[in-house]
Amino acid sequence: MPTLAQPQNKILGIDVRPEIQLILCCARTEIDEADAQLIKTLIQQENIDWQAVISYAYKNGLMPLLYTNLNAIAQELIPKDALNQLRNLFYANAQRSLQLAGELVKILGWLQEQGIVAVPYKGPVLANSLYGNVALREFCDLDIIVQQQDVLKVKKVLLAQGYRPKVEMTEAEEIAYLKSKGGHTYDFIDPDKGILIEVHWRITPEYTSPIEPKHFWKNLKPYSFAGLTVPYLPLEDWLLILCVHGSRHRWQKLSWPFDLAQLIRITQEINWQKLIQQANEFDCKRMLFIGLFLAYHFAGITLPADVLKQIAADSEVNSLGSQICQELLSKDYPQKKVMARTVYQIRVRERLENKFLYFQCFLRWLLFTKDKN
């Protein structure tokens, strides 16, 4: 088990550069004395490339935690220009996060007035629930989850408040899209504010996982955010949802496994047996296990022995998880090409019918792209 009190020179046999070691040490809200000393030791290495540190942290969504911890622990050891650059990025992100949080509260308030149940997804509320501060997590837009029958009601509310669909559709196209296996969000933008809101009626396209709001709607609890009480899921329920989201995007950001690690740290009791059973029902157990695999190896999170045993028993989890680690730890890892992403999405499923469903959707996408060109 990797621990952040020791230098993570290697992860799964992959060399970890000092710049990334430093970011891994800072990617949490609580730093003990041993970790603080390790951070200082890493900073004082002569070959630290501060532009690489800042660029990597920013690209992977870990810049706010990096700046917060470096500023608190070792600001006197950091080159002034690097610290100033980090500070400017942090405050720019904080300002944008507060703007988005304020807009989210307005939107949720408008929907409540119309009797529409909307659950905030990712974004400001996740940042607040995981880190206690909306400025400690990077996000660039807003997401809410509603039941499918409420999507067009939400559209009406947003249009009345100055939002417009990102893609204009006829009524027939709109109905077809809401029924399609590939659709899962209806996106709206306010051009004056520069704010995009994604209205989800599924967590992810049906070809990724059949999990839908109706499967967890009964678990909603009241949550107080910025003076407004909103419906929200217990953190334990978000664990599976965040793993499905991360897997859909092939874990492009290192912040996503660290979100999982933070969630596990602050959740007092997780019913692992129930969680794994639910993941199996939705054919996303392997997605869950890859997320836990990454959180374990990157963040050193403690997992139950039985869960670790199940993760180790799935060779595809270890193979795919190791590939993702290799890419995330590379200096300039390239974005995977379409075919490589497709192979991943097929391998991450366990049931043959769902592998075939994804491949069907991929072929339809290829034909559509060919026709457009």
C-alpha positions, 0 to 999 in steps of 0.5 A: 500500500503506498502511503503519502508519508513516504516518497512515491518514487514508483507506482505499479513499477512506473517511475514517478517524477518529483513534480508529480510526487509533490502534487500527490502529497498535496492532493488532500485536505489534511496534511500530517507532520510526516507529509509536510516534511516530505513536501518540504524535502521534495520542494528543495530538490534542485531539479524541480520544474515548477512550470511542469508542476503547475501545468500538470496540477492545473490540467488534472484538476488538482491546482486548488489543493496544491496551492492551498497546501504549499501556501500553508506549509512551505511558501517560503521555499517556493520560487516567488514567481511560481507561488504568485502564478499558483496564487493567481490561478487559485483566486481566478478559480475561486472567483469562477467557482463562487459565480457558478455556485451562486448561479446554481442556487438561483437555478435550483430555486427557480426549479423548486418554485415550479415543483421540480425535483433537481439534484446538483451533480458534481460541481459546487455541491460536490466540492462543498460536500467533499472538501468543505469549500467550493474553491478546492475543486475545479469545475467549469460548468453546472450539472443537475439531475432530474427525472426524464419526464421533467426535462422539458419542464426544466427547459421552459424554466431555463428559457424564461431566465435567459438560457438557450439550448446549446444545440437547437432541435425541432420538437420531433428531434427533441423527443427522439433525443430524449428516447435515444440510448446515446442521450443523457444530457440536454445542455443550455447556455447563457451567453451573457454569463458564459455559463453552461448547464447540463440537465441530466436525465441519465447519469451516463448514456445507456450504452455506458451503464443502465443506471438512472435517477429512478434507481436512487431517487428514493435515497435523496436527503435534504442538504443545505447549500448556500442558504438553500435546502436541496435534495442530495444523495448520501456520499456513499451513493455518489461513489458508484456514480462518480466511478461510472462518470470517470470510466466513461471519460477513461479517467482523464483527470487525476483529480477524479480518483482523489475525489473518490479517496476523499469521499471514502475518508470522510464517509464513516460507514460504507456498505461495501457488499451492498455497493458491489452488488448494486454495481453488479446489477448495473454492469458497472462493477468493473468501473467501480473497481477501476476507480477504487484501484486508482484511488488506492494506488494514487492516494493510498486510501485504505480499502477493506481486505475483501474488496482488495481481494475482489479487485485483484481477482479481476485481471481486466481491472488490473490491466486497464487500471495499470494502463491508465496509471501509465498515461496519467504519470507520463509527462505529456500523455496523449489523448487516446484515439477513438479506437483505443477508447472504444476498446477500453469501453468494451473491455470495462463491461462484463456482460456480452450484451452490453459489450455488443450494445456499446459496439453497436452505438460505436458503429452508428456513430462511425456511419453518422460521422462518415455521412456528415463528411 
